Amino acid sequence: MTTLPDDVTTQAAALLELCKASGVMLATAESCTGGLIAGCLTEIAGSSAVVDRGFVTYSNEAKNEMLGVPMDLIIEHGAVSEPVARAMAEGALERSRADITVSVTGVAGPGGGTEVKPVGLVHFGCARRGEATIAAHHVFDGDRLAIRLATIREALALIQARLGT
């Protein structure tokens, strides 16, 4: 992805401004987006005042080693699941200076989908210091790029909603 759509850049800039105004640092824990959420945020000048770090944990081993997601949890529920998304967000919070984190794990396609976990299924987690972790999931339509862009938009919206706007 060389150029971000204008709406995504605008959404990311608004989120960064909200975080700056609130004195909130953020971090991402990404699987199916491969770092695109952090990349989208850091595309904007001045983002270093808000973005602490991004974890790209594409493999199960990376989720375990970098974020502390228990392998038993991954084996029991699968990498694309609500419990793993929650654990990823919580692990990113524990392993960063961030006040809020977002995680994504999903099936971006075009292959890899099943009847239970179809292409387009993405689980999200959002952890904030001192608060309960929340989770959500969506099944997005389209090709790999469309699914990943929809995931970025939803992740940014989830953080913004969690900050109370």
Steps between C-alpha positions, in 0.01 A plus 500: 500500500681810384235766551235502765146604407423855612231389744746273683762774525238744628374246754854426620584871533184562703584209731855628550367846589256346749780298660726806520223707660431218749867432574458139388767279344395206285640175367379244248514120492440385145472170322289515182594863430873438532575840653276709276316661794825621655621597153185701439543687827871564454441628147387821671761749616513539876367151567799421722332705774223237511616171346721299735548186292344240275527125536471299179418150619407313187593154626367320806854490636530878469170547684637282778856636513434871444162543669487211745190343345491148648548228237224301675259787428600503133468121473161495674336793319715558192704809421192664348280520810371740762713357783818539294406856392445591867829341605685680221365840609580427865849376411571815302388710795726306739800523264480867410472848645161539336181594682281332239557222248314345213548150362383333182506136394309371202477331163583754229486247217475417227556153649505368852134538578273226634127471557552598865765764431432642153723731301430849629456401867703728726508502880596821679616564854540832675671531837530813711689535826268461798203385292360170377615386156230510234469289188309514175493311173388572146479311175611737224426456129741541215848396401807494725565873464136591573495278809825646632385859437168429674697354791714815527189721498329290766810484722539878492128544573523255791780698664316826444179359652696364796636848564143620530424681174 
